[in-house]
């Protein structure tokens, strides 16, 4: 039985619930759950900070100011290391729509995550293979950031070395929680440190499980960082908690938090507030006394939190699957972080099993993406061609740009017509003014009308003024109803996509077959098609828990993401290059792009 007020806590009996009420009533009656709650700027009748300050970045905007960003790119609050995915994990094989489940079952596969970020895409991809898969999988897991690759090494080591169902929970907390269980030091850290994994950081294969090997090739600097992190260093729990709260609950950022809270249901507000207060990925109301060791993998050597205040642990996973997992374990959708806990734990338990039953070879490295092909070539025992190459958003102009296709194209497996490069365009709008559709009265009106005509939205354009929370919600959600495909086509043309892909022997896909062209759109849809909003529940999940295009409201910026899938052709004569298509992208404000082979002539 659940608390009938907030549905955040479940009980074994009425008696248990009555005993717990003395402490639970403070949560259940929290002002954040009140129907009368409103953002601070509404209560105080003032302009919100994110409108007042154009140099601030609200949650969801591209973090930091990497080299090459145009003037006007806002700054973030916090250190800005991206340690958690902020778009849902993808299965980069998607065998059903490509090789086919029957064919994939005994096919050897080579996969490359050239700028991997966290492990979510790797975990999802392996877990989506048939349970009776009998082939061999070679995986190159690369990221230039030493913090990212060392965290990935630790999580993989825990899942492979610790033969205990608790290994998944320990890996989860190292990944996401500010504090780790007391049992981590004896049950996890010691066995991992005694394994051969950490004695083989020079490219020598080491046994992770009886069926999985791991070959680690780190630079001297990354090894030094890793060893420093592994040295015993006691972070004071009070210092760690203060460092977390100084970022996640900074008084000057109240408007940014309130804007997020205003977009979600009352109990989800409280669940988010609980996480932002304690930083633990556990069910609401769970016992936390054992979570007492500050997680060194989320703090710097001088005890600063590595994250921005816009970081949320749940943004890297599918919400429908997350809520379903929570229900299967006895919790409710209201317990947002509890659902995340059960879902990620399930995924890691399954992944851990597959590390012990599948034949997997993992090659983990810290190369700059453009250097990776040369490094692979210099190690004949490493994979030399790949069925999928996942490039993340290094295709963005402010990172490597589309020229990276010239480096990655030759890596594709010419014998596999389904081989593909998958890339993400996250920041293209910064160089493409037409992407700011609000500057066009026609495009703006079209988007408003589409929003108003969607029955699941419950929006009326006559009910947004005076300037209050409703207008901010409208601006936040409006990009879902704008077709960005033409603007993106113009952008990639300006970036000489035709010339680059032609020289690399690539073409873009006209129809995406691995991931949708845009977040929440249908796989295989035309790139001009908008996300599917077919129920109030779908609408809520799409707009409330996604990276929404907000921008500084003064500028009414439009943020899109394009996911691009590029395929290598077997021969220029037979295939004449590769085609690619454009479409809207990832979360609410993003758009995706897909590439595929031409049919044989």
N, C-alpha and C positions, 0 to 999 in steps of 0.2 A: 504494500500500500504506500501511496505517496502523500506528501503534505498537500492537502486540497487547496491551500492558499497559493503556494509558489511552484509546486511540483518539482522542486529542486532536490528534495531528499526523499528517499524511500525507506520504509520501516518494515520490520518483520512482524510487528503486532501493534495494536492500538496502545497497549501498555508501554511499549518502547517509545512510541511517538509522544505520549504524555510526559514521560520522563525527560525527553529531549527538548520539550517545548520551552523550558526555562531559558535555554541558550538559543534555540532556533528562532524564537519570536523576534529577536533583534534583526535577523536576516529577513525573515518573512515579511516584517513590517518596515523594512528599509525604505527610505524615501524614494530610492531609485525604482521601486516597484509601484509607487503610488501613481494613480491616474492623473494626479495634479502635477507630477514632476515635469519640469521644463528646463531647457538649457540655461546656464547662468546668464548669458547675454540677453535672454528673453526676460528673465526675472528682474534683471537690473536695467532693462530698457536701454541697451547700448549696442553699438556695432561690434560684432564678434571680431576677435583678434585675427582670424584668418582672412577677413576682408580688409581689416585695417592695415595689416602688415604683409605686403606683397613678397617679402623676402623669406617668409616662413613656408614650410611644406607641411600640409596636412597629411594624416595617415593615408597611404595609398599612392602618393606621388612618387616619382622615381627618386630614390635616395641619393644624397650627396651631390657633388659637382665634379664628376670625373673630368680629366683633361679633354678639351674639345667641346665642352658644353657651350652653347651660345649664351650671350649675355641675358640676364633675367631669369636664369635657371635658379629656383629657390634652394635654400639650404634646409637641412634636417636638424632635428633635436636629438642629440645623442651621438655616439661614436660612429654609427652608420655601417658597421659590418653586417653584411647580409649572410646570416647563418641559417636562416629558415626560408624555405620556398614561399613565394607570395602569389603563386598561381597553382591551381590543382595539379597534382602529379599526373604524368602521362605514361601510358604504355607505348614505348617507341617502336614496338614490333606490330602490335595490333594484328595478329595473325589472321583473325577472322576475315578482315577486309583486304588482306594482302596475300601471303603465301597460302593461307588456309590452315585450319587446325590439323587436318589429316597429314598434310605435307610437313608442317612445322614439328610434328611430334618426334621425328628422328633425324631432323636436319641439324647439322652443326651450324652455329651462329657466332658471328663476331660483332660486338657492339662497342661503340666509342662514345663516351661522354666527355667531350673535349674541354668543357668549362662547366663541370658537373654541378657546382653548388652543393647542396646537401644530397642525401641518398635517396630521396623520395622517388625519383624517376626510375632509378635502378631497382629499388624494392618493388615498385608497382609492375615494372616490366617482367621481372623474374616471376612474381606471384601470378601473373596473368598467363603464363605458359601452361600447357596441359600438365596435370599432376603426374602423368606417366611419361613425361618427356625423357628421351633416351640419348639425345645428341650431346655434344660438348659445346659449352658456351665460353667464349673468350671475351672478357670485358676490360676495356681500357677506361679507367676512372681518373680523370685528370682535372686539376684546377690549379691556377697560378697562385692562389691565396694560401699561404701556409696554415692559417687557422682552419680553413675549410678542409684541406686534405688531411690534416692531422686529426681533426674531429671525425672525419669519415673513417680513417684508419682505426681509431679507437672503437667506434661503434661496430664496425665489421669484426674487429677482434673479439669484442664482448660476445657478439652473436655466434661466432664460430668456435670460440675456445671454451666458454662457460657452458657446460652441458646441464642446463637447469632452465626450467620454464621461466624462472625469475630473471634470466639473462635478458629477455626482451624488455622487461620492466626497467632494469638497470640501464639498458641502452636507450630506452625512451627518455629516462630522466637526464642522462648525460646530454641527449639531443635537445631537450626542451625545458627542463626544470632548473630553477635557480639553486635549489638544494637537492642533494642526493641522499639515498638511504644510508643509515649507519653501517649496514652490512656491505656496502660497496667496497670498502678497503680490504676486507678479508675474503669475501666470496667472489669478488670480481677483479679488483686491481692486482692482487698478488698473483692469481693464476695467469692473467693476461701478461704481466711483466715477466713471468717465468717461461712464457712460450717462445718459440723460435721466431715468431713474427718480428719482434723488436730486436732480434739479433741479426736480421737480414734486411737492412735498409739500403743495400747497394745493388739491388737487382737480382739477388739470389732467391729463387722460389722457396717459399716456406709453406708448410702444411697448415692450413687454417682448420680444415676438418678432414676426415678420411677421403672425401671426394672433391674437396676444393683446395686449390693452392692460391697463394697471394705473393705477387712479386712487386716489391716496393722499391721505387727509384726516386729518392729525394735528393735535393741539393744540400750542400753543407749548411746553408742558412736554415733550411726547413728542419733538418735533423737537429740543429742547435735549438730551434724553437721547441721541437717536440720533447727533447730531453729536459729542457727547462720546465716545460709543463708537467712532466712526469716526476720531477723532483718534489719530495714532500714540502708543501708550503701551506701552512694553516692560515686560511682567510677567516677572520673573525666573523661569525654569523651576523652579528649586529651591523658590522661594516658592509657585508654583502647585501643585507636587506635594505640598508640605507642607500647604497649605490643603486639598487634596483628601483627603489621608490623615488629617488632623486630624478630619475629619467621618466619612469612610467606615470608618476603623479606630481610632476612639477607644477606648482601653482600657476605659473605663466602659461601653461598649456591646457588650462581647464576648458577653453572653448573647443579645442581640437578633440578632447575626450568627449565632451558633451555632444558634439556633432555626431560622433560615432554612436554614443548611447542613444541619441534621439532616433536613430534609424532602426533600432532593434526593439524587440518585445521586452516588457518589464523584467521578467525573470532572466532573460539573456543579459540585460544591463547588469544585474546583480552578479551573474556568473562571470562576466567580463571584469567587473570591479574586483571580485574576489581574486581573479588571476593577476590583475594589475597590482594588487596589494601584496600578494605572497609569492607569485611566480611559480606555482606548483601545478603541474599537469596531473591532477587527480580528480576523482568525482567530488562534487560539492558535498561538504560535510564529512569527508573521509578523515580518518585519524592521520595526523601529520607529525606527531612527535618524533617519529623515526627519520623524518626528512630533515637532517641536521647538519649535513656536510655541504658547505658552499661549493657549487659546481665550478671548478677552475676553468672549464672550457667555455664559460660565458663571461669571464672576467679577465681583465688585463693583469699584468704583473704588479701594477700599482692599484689594483682592486677597483677599477672602473668597469661598469657594465659595457659590453661590446656593442649592444643593440641600440637601435633608435626607439623612440617612443611609439612609432607606427608599427612595430613588429608584433605580429600575433601568431601564435603557434599553429592555429587551425587553417590558415589561408593556403597551405600547401596540399590540402586534401579535398576529396570530393564530399560535399556536405550531405548528399543523399545517403551515401555509403556510411558516412560518419554517424549520422543519426540512426540509421538502421542497426549499426553495430552496438550503439548505446542501448537501444531497445532490447536487442538480443541478450544483453548482459543485465537487463533489469532496470536500467535507468530510463529517463525520459528526455525528450528533445530540449526541455528547459535546461537540463544540466549540460550545457554546451561543452565545457571542458571535460566533464566526465565522459561524454560521448567520444570526444577526441582521444582520451586516455584509452578507452576500450578498443577503439578502431585501430589506432597506431600499434597498440600492444598485439592485437590480432595479426596485423600485417607483419610485424617483426617476428612473432612466433612462427608464422608460416614461412617467412623468408629464412629464418634460422633452420627450419626443417629441410628446406630445399638446398641450403648450403651443405647439408649432410647427405642428401640423396642425389642431387644433380651433379654432373661433372662440370665444374666451373673453374676457370682460370682467370684470376683478377690481376690486372696490372695497374697499380696505382702510382701516379706521378704528379709532379708539381711544375710542369713545363708551361711556358707561355704558349697559347694555342697555335700560333703560326709556326712555332718551333717543333711542335709535337710530331708532325710527319717525318722530319729529319731524325728525330730521336728514335722513332719506331724503326726507321730504315737502318739505323746504326746498330740495332739489336735484332739480329735475324730470328731469334726465338720469340720475339714479340709478334702479335698479329700485324699483318701488313695490308689487309683489306677488310672492309666492314660491310655488313648488311644494313646497318643503321649508324649514322653519325649524328649525335645530338649536340648542337652548338650553342644552346641557350641564347642569350641576347648579345653575344659578341658580334653579331651581324649589325648591331647598332652602330651608327656613324661615330659616336663618341667613344667607342671601344676599338674594335678592329675594322668594322664595316664590311660591306659586301665583298671586298677583295679577299676575305677569308675563304670564299668559295674556291678561289684559285688554289689554295693550299689543301683544302679538304676534298675537293672533287676527285683527285687521283686515288684517294683512300677507299672509294666505294668499290664494292664487289661487282665486277663487270658481268659475272656469271649469274647474278641475281637480278632479274628485271624489277624487283620490288625494293632494291637497295635505295636508300634515301638519306639526305642530309636534312635535319630538322632544325630550323633556326627561329629565333624570336625577335621581332622588331618592337622594342618597348618605347623608345624615345623618338621615333621618326617625326612625330608631330612638332617637335621643337624646331625642325628645319622646314616645315611645310605649313605655311599659314592657312591654306585652304582647309587643313585639318581642323582648324578652329571654326567649326560650322556655325557657331553663334554669331560670327561676324557677317553671316549672310542671312538676311531677313527671310528669304524663301526657304532655305534649309532649316532655319530655326523654326519657322511656322510649320513646315512639314513634320519635323520631329515632335513638336507640341501636339499636332493633330493626331499623329500615330499614338502618342502616349495617351491622349484623351480617349481614343477609340479602343484601347485595350481594356476589356472589362475587368481583368484581374488587377489593374493598377488602382482604380478608384480615384482618378485624378481629373480635376476640372481646371482649365486655364483661367477661369474667372475667379478662382479662389486661392490666389497665391500672394496677394498684396493686402496689407502693407508688407514691407520687407521683414519676414519672420522665418521661422523654421521651415515653413512650407516651401518658400521660394528656394531655400538652400537644398531641400530634398529634391525639388524639381530639377534644379541645375545638376545635382549630383547624379540623377537617374536618366536625364535626357539623352546622354550619349548612346544608351541602349537602343534608341529609336532613330539613330542617324546612320546612314550607309556611308562608310568611310572608304569603300573600295576604290572609287575613282581617284580620290586624293592620294591614296597609297600607290596606285598604279603610276600616277604622275611622279611621286617621290622616287620609286625604284627606277623609273626611266631616267630621272635626273641623276641618279646614282650610277648610271651606266650598267644597269642590270643585264641588258642584252649583250653588251660587249664582254662583260666579265663571265657570264655563264657560257657564252659561245666559246670563248677561249678555254674555259675549264671543261668543256664537253658536257654541259648541264643544260637542262631546261626545267621550267617550273611546271608543276602539275596544275591542270585546269580544275581538277576535282580532288580535294583532300581525301586521303584514304587512311591516314594514321591518326591525325587529330583534326578536330573541326577548324575551319578557317578563323573562327572567332569564338571566344568563350561563350558557352551556353547555346551556341548554334548547333545545328544538326551536322553530323559527319556526312560528307558527300553533297552538301547543299552548295548552291551557287554562292560565289563570294560576296554578292550583293545582298544576300539574305541576312536578316537580322536575328538576334537571339530569340529562342522560342520561350514565350511566356504564356503558358497554357492553364495556369491555375494561380490562385492567390498564394498558395504555399510555395510554388515555384518562384513567383515574383519576390516573395519575402527573402528566400535564400539567395536569389541572384543579386538583389540590390543591397541586402543588409550585411552579407558576409564576404563581399567581393571587394577587390580593389576598384573603387569607383572613381571616375574622372571628376575631380572637384576643381583642382587648381586654386590659385588665389582668385577669389570671386571677383576682385576688381578687374581682372583680365579675362575672366571667363574662359580659361584655357581648356583645351580639349586634349585628353590623353588617350592614345590608342595603343594597342599592341597587335602586331601582325606576326602570326606564326607561319614560318615559311618552310616548306618541305621541298628539298631539291634532290633530284635523282640523277645518277650518272647513266649515260647511255652506253650500250655495248660497243657500238662503233659509229663514227660520224656518217659513214656511208649508209648503214642500215637504218639508223634512227634519226639521223640529221640533227642531233643535239637533243636538248630537253626543254619541255614546256613548263611554265609555272603559272599559277593563277593567284589572284589576290582576293582577300576577303577580310571581313571584320575579325577582331581578335579576341584575346583572352577575357579577363573579367569584364565587368560592365562597361568599362571605357575602352576596351582594347579590341584589336582586330587581328585576324590571323591570315596567313598566306600559305599556299601549298604549291609544291612543284612536283611534276611527274614526267616519266618518259613519254616520248612520242611513240605511237604504234609503229611497227615495222612497215616499211613501204613495200 
